[in-house]
C-alpha cells in the first residue's frame, strides 16, 4: 500500500556570523578527510572583519531538508 504526505522543503545556506553575508566555498568539491568530513568557506565582504578568514563545517552548503506538515 502506498500513502503520501505533504512535506515542506527547506534550503539551508551558510552566512557570516559577523556581517550576515552568504559564505562562499573555498574550493568546490574539495573535502578535508577528517571525521566527519570538513568543507571550507569564507566571507567575501571587504568591510567584514572576517573577510578572507576560513570557516570549517561538516555540511556542504547549500543543502536541502524536508519536514512533514
Secondary structure by P-SEA (a helix, b strand, c coil): cbbbbbbbbbbbbbbbcccccbbbbcccccccccccbbbbbbbcccccccccbbbbbcccccbbbbbcc
